[in-house]
Amino acid sequence: MHTLFLLNPTAGKTDCTQQLPQQINAAAARAGLAPEEYTIRITTHAGHARELARAAAAGAQQAGEPLRIFTAGGDGTFNEALTGAYGFAGTAVGCLPYGSGNDFLRTFGTREEFLDLDAQLAGGAVPIDLMQTNLGLSATICAAGLDAQVAYGIPKFRRIPLCGGEVSYLLSIVEQLCGHIGRRVEYTIDGETFAVDCLMCAICNGRTYGGGFCAGPEAQPDDGWLDVFIVRKVGRLTIAKLLSMYKNGRHFQNGQLVEAAKPYFIYRRAKAVTLRAADGRGPIIATADGECAPCEQVRVEVQPLAGRVLLPLSAYQRFTAKKAGVK
């Protein structure tokens, strides 16, 4: 087995390439990996992690050798590598959380567990579902509406002097709340078509997005289903209450919406979801694992057990024990 580490120097607030290579070398030695059994590469541009992962996975498949890929960065870097490894059965992808959001890991464990290099190298691979979307492959959540519009608006505020990440985020929120809130959207969910005035929606394979918004608190990434949450259009005074409930995952318990959420949320389990604007106001803004773009139509389809991901030892043991208990 070969192990490839892909380090993104631009992810998060600090450059992980300054100290992480030395830490990887020390952890590899403790795990008994010889220098020729692992490689450290630094990504240099958008899409580079995908290119490196695909080339390594193809080479490993040709050699008949299993491959582990660990990405040091955020969800975007992880998703690039996962996309590059897609279709190569002998390759699994894990993440070292050095980005700003790191939502993928929240479905399985804590940031501290995933930062533990010894635990990562002692862990194992598990199969999970993936989502095929307009914006590419996704392991977590595809969202559209107000939240995606906020994310889409952040870059223009970052170009303003002294507007860092948090300030840009707040300014984008203010801009959206001062504008036209809500869209008339037509949904087709496993053949059922309906239109609704909505604030936003989240199509969940994982549990969180946006740096910890718990949209799908009970989503299972290996059950072959998507959890779909549609938030109805509400007034500005109600938005704060809904967002608090939504952020903390209090809108959904024991497989159903809680009573307080029922007037505002629509919930479905699905294999495929399509949505498009039905109000003549142009494309819908959608986001998935760091990618954000206007779309005439958003389509999401589950790909059962199409990906293999690496979990640190404690998370791997919990995940496999739970699956054994289900069976």
Buried (B, 14 or more C-beta within 10 A) or exposed (E): EBBBBBBBBBBBEEBBBEEBBEBBBEBBEEBEBEEEEBBBBBBEEEEBBBBBBBEBBBEBBEEEEBBBBBBBBBBBBBBBBBBBBBEBEBBBBBBBBBBBBBBBBBBBBBEEBBBBBEBBBBBBBBBBBBBBBBBBBBBBBBBBBBBBBBBBBBEEBBEEEEBEEEBBBBBBBEBBEEEEBBBBBBBBBEEEEEEBEBBBBBBBBBBBBBBBBBBBBBBBBBBEBBBBBBBBBBEEEBBEEBBEBBBEBBBBEEEEBEEEBEEBBBBBBBBBBBBBBBBEEEEBBBBBBBBBBEBEBBBBBBBEBBBBBBBBBBBBEBBEEEEEEEE
